Amino acid sequence: MKVLPNIKSLTKEELKNFFVEHGEKPFRANQVYEWLWKKQATSFDVMSNISNPIKELLKQHFEIHSVTIAELQISSDRTIKNAFRLHDGKITEGVLIPSKTRMTACISSQVGCSLTCTFCATGKLDRLRNIDADEIFDQVALIKKQAEEHYKTPLTNIVYMGMGEPLLNYSNVLKSVELISSEEGLGMSPKRITVSTAGIAKMIKKLGDDQVKFNLALSLHAATDEKRSKIMPINETNTLEALGEALVYFYEKTGSRVTFEYIIFKNFNDSIEDAKDLAEFCKLVSCKINIIEYNPIDDAQFEKADPKKTDDFARFLEEKCKLVVNVRRSRGKDIDAACGQLANKNKAVN
């Protein structure tokens, strides 16, 4: 059976060219494009303002790839974890995180991950493939619908902090942000979108060159090369010096404040000396710091830091160093939906 191309991989201009080549009016592309992105159609048959002959023409040349929910779990704290089935049967995960002031979608950019960070369950998986831009868009659209149906609240924020390293799927991530923020798509402001990276210096610079409008977060977790390399092998080739230089370049190009994510581990990076190292690194650019509670995973080498030590750490940064600090409490731990826990548990991954 012939494999047809995914129509969602076409730009509107390419869609117009297709219709003109087949003797149809180019405005048909606007109609189809609206069905695909504004209305998230999963079938040509639902396109009610498209004639049957044109539907047949589309079916002969294309298929519509759609993401579906393979499994859904709801935490006691209202967090919803989704196992998303992609068009080829592979599974990735995304999470809806409700809070008093926000409704956040945490989405994935890769099936699995290749970075092997020691504290992260996803890092124990193989990277099977990059996730296409339309598949990233679909994750957001499905979680947006969940927020509205389950909690009667619109989606407010999107974080690329699920499975995978977004900057190793650069073009699809940027294209997905464009689709999500377009008025022809979901119409969400790029300022409500955060892309989180483990730290790839040359790609951070490329974000600056492309003058992206979304927010950038760096998963730092340690502020010396010695400690960071122990938990994040990527630091061997992307040292703190290289990352610092890239972040300064990014900030000069975009003017966007950087977020540093810092998972705090018991007796590893939770001392006041560690806080001083972190404060020193933070001098490089305008920033805020998210201190994140550690969520234990299977075969964990680390433990959650003592709550008092965590509070002392944060207070030192705020009061002594005058830095903007948020302590992020874990959400969805009971369904393995918290930060670092996404691992496709109990699911067949092709």
GULO-494510 format. One record per residue (C-alpha): residue in one letter; z, x, y; residue number from 1. Coordinates in steps of 0.05 Angstrom, whole numbers, plus 5000, padded with zeros to 4 digits. Layout:
REM residues N
+------+------+------+------+-----+
: rest :    w :    u :    v :  nr :
+------+------+------+------+-----+
:    a :    Z :    X :    Y : NUM :
...
+------+------+------+------+-----+
REM end
This chain:
REM residues 350
+------+------+------+------+-----+
: rest :    w :    u :    v :  nr :
+------+------+------+------+-----+
:    m : 5000 : 5000 : 5000 :   1 :
:    k : 4980 : 5027 : 5068 :   2 :
:    v : 5039 : 5047 : 5113 :   3 :
:    l : 5028 : 5018 : 5182 :   4 :
:    p : 5055 : 5051 : 5246 :   5 :
:    n : 5116 : 5023 : 5280 :   6 :
:    i : 5093 : 4984 : 5341 :   7 :
:    k : 5158 : 5002 : 5377 :   8 :
:    s : 5136 : 5074 : 5379 :   9 :
:    l : 5080 : 5056 : 5428 :  10 :
:    t : 5087 : 5058 : 5503 :  11 :
:    k : 5065 : 4997 : 5543 :  12 :
:    e : 5004 : 5036 : 5565 :  13 :
:    e : 4985 : 5052 : 5493 :  14 :
:    l : 4994 : 4978 : 5476 :  15 :
:    k : 4947 : 4959 : 5533 :  16 :
:    n : 4895 : 5009 : 5507 :  17 :
:    f : 4901 : 4978 : 5438 :  18 :
:    f : 4886 : 4908 : 5464 :  19 :
:    v : 4828 : 4931 : 5507 :  20 :
:    e : 4798 : 4969 : 5448 :  21 :
:    h : 4800 : 4904 : 5408 :  22 :
:    g : 4769 : 4862 : 5462 :  23 :
:    e : 4833 : 4829 : 5487 :  24 :
:    k : 4862 : 4824 : 5557 :  25 :
:    p : 4910 : 4881 : 5575 :  26 :
:    f : 4964 : 4831 : 5598 :  27 :
:    r : 4976 : 4816 : 5525 :  28 :
:    a : 5013 : 4883 : 5523 :  29 :
:    n : 5064 : 4857 : 5574 :  30 :
:    q : 5077 : 4796 : 5530 :  31 :
:    v : 5086 : 4836 : 5466 :  32 :
:    y : 5128 : 4889 : 5501 :  33 :
:    e : 5175 : 4836 : 5527 :  34 :
:    w : 5184 : 4807 : 5457 :  35 :
:    l : 5199 : 4876 : 5428 :  36 :
:    w : 5249 : 4901 : 5480 :  37 :
:    k : 5275 : 4844 : 5522 :  38 :
:    k : 5280 : 4794 : 5465 :  39 :
:    q : 5287 : 4844 : 5407 :  40 :
:    a : 5237 : 4808 : 5363 :  41 :
:    t : 5237 : 4830 : 5290 :  42 :
:    s : 5174 : 4793 : 5271 :  43 :
:    f : 5106 : 4779 : 5302 :  44 :
:    d : 5112 : 4707 : 5280 :  45 :
:    v : 5167 : 4691 : 5331 :  46 :
:    m : 5123 : 4711 : 5390 :  47 :
:    s : 5111 : 4639 : 5412 :  48 :
:    n : 5064 : 4654 : 5471 :  49 :
:    i : 5018 : 4697 : 5428 :  50 :
:    s : 4960 : 4663 : 5392 :  51 :
:    n : 4955 : 4665 : 5317 :  52 :
:    p : 4891 : 4708 : 5317 :  53 :
:    i : 4927 : 4761 : 5359 :  54 :
:    k : 4988 : 4758 : 5314 :  55 :
:    e : 4943 : 4771 : 5255 :  56 :
:    l : 4910 : 4829 : 5293 :  57 :
:    l : 4979 : 4859 : 5305 :  58 :
:    k : 5000 : 4850 : 5232 :  59 :
:    q : 4937 : 4886 : 5209 :  60 :
:    h : 4953 : 4947 : 5251 :  61 :
:    f : 5028 : 4951 : 5259 :  62 :
:    e : 5096 : 4934 : 5231 :  63 :
:    i : 5162 : 4925 : 5269 :  64 :
:    h : 5217 : 4972 : 5248 :  65 :
:    s : 5285 : 4938 : 5257 :  66 :
:    v : 5357 : 4961 : 5246 :  67 :
:    t : 5401 : 4913 : 5208 :  68 :
:    i : 5476 : 4911 : 5195 :  69 :
:    a : 5490 : 4930 : 5122 :  70 :
:    e : 5565 : 4923 : 5128 :  71 :
:    l : 5615 : 4904 : 5182 :  72 :
:    q : 5690 : 4918 : 5186 :  73 :
:    i : 5739 : 4893 : 5239 :  74 :
:    s : 5801 : 4933 : 5254 :  75 :
:    s : 5870 : 4904 : 5268 :  76 :
:    d : 5860 : 4929 : 5340 :  77 :
:    r : 5793 : 4890 : 5345 :  78 :
:    t : 5749 : 4951 : 5338 :  79 :
:    i : 5686 : 4934 : 5298 :  80 :
:    k : 5651 : 4986 : 5255 :  81 :
:    n : 5580 : 4975 : 5233 :  82 :
:    a : 5541 : 5008 : 5177 :  83 :
:    f : 5470 : 5004 : 5203 :  84 :
:    r : 5411 : 5004 : 5155 :  85 :
:    l : 5350 : 5037 : 5184 :  86 :
:    h : 5278 : 5018 : 5166 :  87 :
:    d : 5275 : 5069 : 5109 :  88 :
:    g : 5341 : 5047 : 5079 :  89 :
:    k : 5383 : 5104 : 5107 :  90 :
:    i : 5452 : 5087 : 5134 :  91 :
:    t : 5484 : 5107 : 5199 :  92 :
:    e : 5545 : 5080 : 5235 :  93 :
:    g : 5562 : 5051 : 5303 :  94 :
:    v : 5626 : 5023 : 5333 :  95 :
:    l : 5645 : 4970 : 5384 :  96 :
:    i : 5709 : 4991 : 5420 :  97 :
:    p : 5741 : 4935 : 5461 :  98 :
:    s : 5795 : 4951 : 5513 :  99 :
:    k : 5826 : 4915 : 5572 : 100 :
:    t : 5774 : 4940 : 5621 : 101 :
:    r : 5715 : 4961 : 5578 : 102 :
:    m : 5671 : 4941 : 5521 : 103 :
:    t : 5641 : 5005 : 5493 : 104 :
:    a : 5586 : 5017 : 5442 : 105 :
:    c : 5593 : 5083 : 5405 : 106 :
:    i : 5525 : 5098 : 5374 : 107 :
:    s : 5493 : 5151 : 5329 : 108 :
:    s : 5434 : 5197 : 5342 : 109 :
:    q : 5426 : 5227 : 5272 : 110 :
:    v : 5436 : 5206 : 5200 : 111 :
:    g : 5491 : 5256 : 5182 : 112 :
:    c : 5500 : 5321 : 5221 : 113 :
:    s : 5484 : 5394 : 5214 : 114 :
:    l : 5540 : 5425 : 5256 : 115 :
:    t : 5598 : 5427 : 5204 : 116 :
:    c : 5655 : 5422 : 5254 : 117 :
:    t : 5717 : 5429 : 5210 : 118 :
:    f : 5756 : 5370 : 5238 : 119 :
:    c : 5700 : 5319 : 5234 : 120 :
:    a : 5683 : 5275 : 5173 : 121 :
:    t : 5611 : 5269 : 5196 : 122 :
:    g : 5605 : 5345 : 5195 : 123 :
:    k : 5617 : 5344 : 5120 : 124 :
:    l : 5553 : 5304 : 5110 : 125 :
:    d : 5482 : 5332 : 5106 : 126 :
:    r : 5436 : 5317 : 5164 : 127 :
:    l : 5382 : 5273 : 5133 : 128 :
:    r : 5340 : 5259 : 5194 : 129 :
:    n : 5338 : 5245 : 5269 : 130 :
:    i : 5344 : 5172 : 5290 : 131 :
:    d : 5283 : 5145 : 5327 : 132 :
:    a : 5290 : 5120 : 5399 : 133 :
:    d : 5278 : 5048 : 5379 : 134 :
:    e : 5331 : 5053 : 5325 : 135 :
:    i : 5382 : 5079 : 5376 : 136 :
:    f : 5362 : 5021 : 5422 : 137 :
:    d : 5372 : 4972 : 5364 : 138 :
:    q : 5442 : 4998 : 5351 : 139 :
:    v : 5461 : 4983 : 5424 : 140 :
:    a : 5427 : 4914 : 5423 : 141 :
:    l : 5464 : 4894 : 5359 : 142 :
:    i : 5532 : 4918 : 5386 : 143 :
:    k : 5518 : 4884 : 5453 : 144 :
:    k : 5507 : 4819 : 5415 : 145 :
:    q : 5573 : 4830 : 5376 : 146 :
:    a : 5611 : 4839 : 5441 : 147 :
:    e : 5584 : 4773 : 5468 : 148 :
:    e : 5594 : 4734 : 5403 : 149 :
:    h : 5662 : 4762 : 5380 : 150 :
:    y : 5696 : 4774 : 5447 : 151 :
:    k : 5655 : 4733 : 5498 : 152 :
:    t : 5650 : 4796 : 5539 : 153 :
:    p : 5588 : 4835 : 5560 : 154 :
:    l : 5578 : 4907 : 5538 : 155 :
:    t : 5599 : 4954 : 5594 : 156 :
:    n : 5591 : 5025 : 5567 : 157 :
:    i : 5551 : 5065 : 5517 : 158 :
:    v : 5572 : 5132 : 5487 : 159 :
:    y : 5528 : 5175 : 5444 : 160 :
:    m : 5588 : 5200 : 5405 : 161 :
:    g : 5575 : 5173 : 5335 : 162 :
:    m : 5541 : 5211 : 5280 : 163 :
:    g : 5499 : 5272 : 5296 : 164 :
:    e : 5486 : 5319 : 5354 : 165 :
:    p : 5446 : 5283 : 5408 : 166 :
:    l : 5417 : 5346 : 5439 : 167 :
:    l : 5385 : 5364 : 5371 : 168 :
:    n : 5348 : 5298 : 5377 : 169 :
:    y : 5331 : 5308 : 5450 : 170 :
:    s : 5267 : 5269 : 5461 : 171 :
:    n : 5290 : 5208 : 5422 : 172 :
:    v : 5356 : 5206 : 5459 : 173 :
:    l : 5324 : 5210 : 5527 : 174 :
:    k : 5272 : 5158 : 5509 : 175 :
:    s : 5326 : 5112 : 5482 : 176 :
:    v : 5366 : 5118 : 5547 : 177 :
:    e : 5302 : 5101 : 5585 : 178 :
:    l : 5292 : 5038 : 5542 : 179 :
:    i : 5365 : 5017 : 5546 : 180 :
:    s : 5368 : 5025 : 5622 : 181 :
:    s : 5300 : 4994 : 5636 : 182 :
:    e : 5298 : 4924 : 5665 : 183 :
:    e : 5246 : 4911 : 5610 : 184 :
:    g : 5299 : 4930 : 5559 : 185 :
:    l : 5374 : 4920 : 5565 : 186 :
:    g : 5379 : 4935 : 5639 : 187 :
:    m : 5442 : 4977 : 5633 : 188 :
:    s : 5456 : 5028 : 5687 : 189 :
:    p : 5450 : 5101 : 5663 : 190 :
:    k : 5516 : 5114 : 5698 : 191 :
:    r : 5548 : 5071 : 5643 : 192 :
:    i : 5518 : 5116 : 5589 : 193 :
:    t : 5550 : 5181 : 5565 : 194 :
:    v : 5517 : 5232 : 5520 : 195 :
:    s : 5566 : 5277 : 5483 : 196 :
:    t : 5546 : 5345 : 5457 : 197 :
:    a : 5582 : 5398 : 5415 : 198 :
:    g : 5550 : 5448 : 5463 : 199 :
:    i : 5478 : 5474 : 5461 : 200 :
:    a : 5471 : 5515 : 5524 : 201 :
:    k : 5395 : 5515 : 5531 : 202 :
:    m : 5391 : 5440 : 5521 : 203 :
:    i : 5446 : 5427 : 5572 : 204 :
:    k : 5403 : 5466 : 5621 : 205 :
:    k : 5343 : 5424 : 5601 : 206 :
:    l : 5383 : 5361 : 5618 : 207 :
:    g : 5392 : 5392 : 5687 : 208 :
:    d : 5318 : 5407 : 5693 : 209 :
:    d : 5302 : 5335 : 5673 : 210 :
:    q : 5354 : 5312 : 5725 : 211 :
:    v : 5382 : 5259 : 5679 : 212 :
:    k : 5422 : 5202 : 5709 : 213 :
:    f : 5470 : 5191 : 5651 : 214 :
:    n : 5537 : 5224 : 5642 : 215 :
:    l : 5548 : 5288 : 5602 : 216 :
:    a : 5608 : 5301 : 5558 : 217 :
:    l : 5623 : 5367 : 5524 : 218 :
:    s : 5664 : 5367 : 5460 : 219 :
:    l : 5706 : 5428 : 5478 : 220 :
:    h : 5769 : 5423 : 5435 : 221 :
:    a : 5789 : 5496 : 5449 : 222 :
:    a : 5782 : 5539 : 5511 : 223 :
:    t : 5778 : 5608 : 5479 : 224 :
:    d : 5721 : 5633 : 5436 : 225 :
:    e : 5768 : 5655 : 5382 : 226 :
:    k : 5798 : 5586 : 5371 : 227 :
:    r : 5735 : 5547 : 5384 : 228 :
:    s : 5694 : 5587 : 5333 : 229 :
:    k : 5747 : 5572 : 5280 : 230 :
:    i : 5734 : 5497 : 5286 : 231 :
:    m : 5663 : 5494 : 5313 : 232 :
:    p : 5613 : 5543 : 5282 : 233 :
:    i : 5563 : 5527 : 5337 : 234 :
:    n : 5607 : 5567 : 5384 : 235 :
:    e : 5583 : 5631 : 5350 : 236 :
:    t : 5514 : 5622 : 5382 : 237 :
:    n : 5536 : 5581 : 5442 : 238 :
:    t : 5597 : 5617 : 5469 : 239 :
:    l : 5641 : 5590 : 5524 : 240 :
:    e : 5609 : 5638 : 5573 : 241 :
:    a : 5539 : 5611 : 5556 : 242 :
:    l : 5564 : 5539 : 5559 : 243 :
:    g : 5599 : 5551 : 5625 : 244 :
:    e : 5535 : 5580 : 5655 : 245 :
:    a : 5495 : 5520 : 5629 : 246 :
:    l : 5545 : 5470 : 5656 : 247 :
:    v : 5544 : 5501 : 5725 : 248 :
:    y : 5467 : 5497 : 5723 : 249 :
:    f : 5471 : 5424 : 5701 : 250 :
:    y : 5519 : 5406 : 5756 : 251 :
:    e : 5478 : 5441 : 5810 : 252 :
:    k : 5416 : 5403 : 5787 : 253 :
:    t : 5447 : 5334 : 5778 : 254 :
:    g : 5512 : 5332 : 5818 : 255 :
:    s : 5543 : 5295 : 5759 : 256 :
:    r : 5615 : 5307 : 5741 : 257 :
:    v : 5624 : 5333 : 5670 : 258 :
:    t : 5673 : 5304 : 5619 : 259 :
:    f : 5709 : 5353 : 5573 : 260 :
:    e : 5732 : 5323 : 5507 : 261 :
:    y : 5793 : 5357 : 5477 : 262 :
:    i : 5819 : 5335 : 5410 : 263 :
:    i : 5891 : 5360 : 5408 : 264 :
:    f : 5915 : 5389 : 5341 : 265 :
:    k : 5986 : 5404 : 5320 : 266 :
:    n : 6004 : 5478 : 5328 : 267 :
:    f : 5932 : 5498 : 5341 : 268 :
:    n : 5912 : 5480 : 5412 : 269 :
:    d : 5971 : 5440 : 5438 : 270 :
:    s : 6013 : 5492 : 5475 : 271 :
:    i : 6020 : 5502 : 5549 : 272 :
:    e : 5982 : 5568 : 5541 : 273 :
:    d : 5924 : 5528 : 5512 : 274 :
:    a : 5929 : 5481 : 5572 : 275 :
:    k : 5924 : 5541 : 5619 : 276 :
:    d : 5862 : 5566 : 5582 : 277 :
:    l : 5832 : 5496 : 5588 : 278 :
:    a : 5848 : 5492 : 5662 : 279 :
:    e : 5815 : 5559 : 5674 : 280 :
:    f : 5751 : 5536 : 5640 : 281 :
:    c : 5752 : 5471 : 5679 : 282 :
:    k : 5748 : 5508 : 5745 : 283 :
:    l : 5674 : 5518 : 5733 : 284 :
:    v : 5650 : 5448 : 5751 : 285 :
:    s : 5675 : 5382 : 5777 : 286 :
:    c : 5703 : 5349 : 5715 : 287 :
:    k : 5751 : 5303 : 5681 : 288 :
:    i : 5787 : 5315 : 5615 : 289 :
:    n : 5795 : 5266 : 5558 : 290 :
:    i : 5851 : 5288 : 5511 : 291 :
:    i : 5839 : 5254 : 5445 : 292 :
:    e : 5888 : 5241 : 5389 : 293 :
:    y : 5867 : 5273 : 5324 : 294 :
:    n : 5848 : 5225 : 5268 : 295 :
:    p : 5860 : 5257 : 5200 : 296 :
:    i : 5803 : 5258 : 5151 : 297 :
:    d : 5798 : 5273 : 5076 : 298 :
:    d : 5813 : 5347 : 5061 : 299 :
:    a : 5839 : 5355 : 5132 : 300 :
:    q : 5860 : 5424 : 5155 : 301 :
:    f : 5895 : 5396 : 5216 : 302 :
:    e : 5949 : 5347 : 5235 : 303 :
:    k : 5958 : 5301 : 5295 : 304 :
:    a : 5995 : 5335 : 5352 : 305 :
:    d : 6066 : 5312 : 5368 : 306 :
:    p : 6062 : 5255 : 5420 : 307 :
:    k : 6112 : 5291 : 5466 : 308 :
:    k : 6072 : 5355 : 5463 : 309 :
:    t : 6009 : 5316 : 5479 : 310 :
:    d : 6042 : 5283 : 5539 : 311 :
:    d : 6070 : 5350 : 5563 : 312 :
:    f : 6001 : 5381 : 5556 : 313 :
:    a : 5969 : 5325 : 5597 : 314 :
:    r : 6024 : 5327 : 5650 : 315 :
:    f : 6016 : 5402 : 5660 : 316 :
:    l : 5941 : 5393 : 5672 : 317 :
:    e : 5952 : 5335 : 5720 : 318 :
:    e : 6013 : 5359 : 5759 : 319 :
:    k : 6006 : 5435 : 5757 : 320 :
:    c : 5930 : 5442 : 5756 : 321 :
:    k : 5912 : 5378 : 5794 : 322 :
:    l : 5859 : 5358 : 5742 : 323 :
:    v : 5837 : 5287 : 5725 : 324 :
:    v : 5863 : 5274 : 5654 : 325 :
:    n : 5860 : 5214 : 5608 : 326 :
:    v : 5896 : 5211 : 5541 : 327 :
:    r : 5853 : 5172 : 5492 : 328 :
:    r : 5894 : 5136 : 5438 : 329 :
:    s : 5859 : 5125 : 5372 : 330 :
:    r : 5822 : 5060 : 5358 : 331 :
:    g : 5799 : 5033 : 5291 : 332 :
:    k : 5837 : 5083 : 5248 : 333 :
:    d : 5850 : 5032 : 5194 : 334 :
:    i : 5775 : 5024 : 5181 : 335 :
:    d : 5756 : 5098 : 5191 : 336 :
:    a : 5722 : 5080 : 5257 : 337 :
:    a : 5761 : 5128 : 5302 : 338 :
:    c : 5735 : 5192 : 5333 : 339 :
:    g : 5712 : 5241 : 5279 : 340 :
:    q : 5720 : 5192 : 5222 : 341 :
:    l : 5649 : 5165 : 5214 : 342 :
:    a : 5626 : 5186 : 5145 : 343 :
:    n : 5589 : 5128 : 5112 : 344 :
:    k : 5648 : 5116 : 5065 : 345 :
:    n : 5632 : 5074 : 5004 : 346 :
:    k : 5560 : 5067 : 5024 : 347 :
:    a : 5497 : 5090 : 4988 : 348 :
:    v : 5458 : 5137 : 5033 : 349 :
:    n : 5386 : 5148 : 5011 : 350 :
+------+------+------+------+-----+
REM end
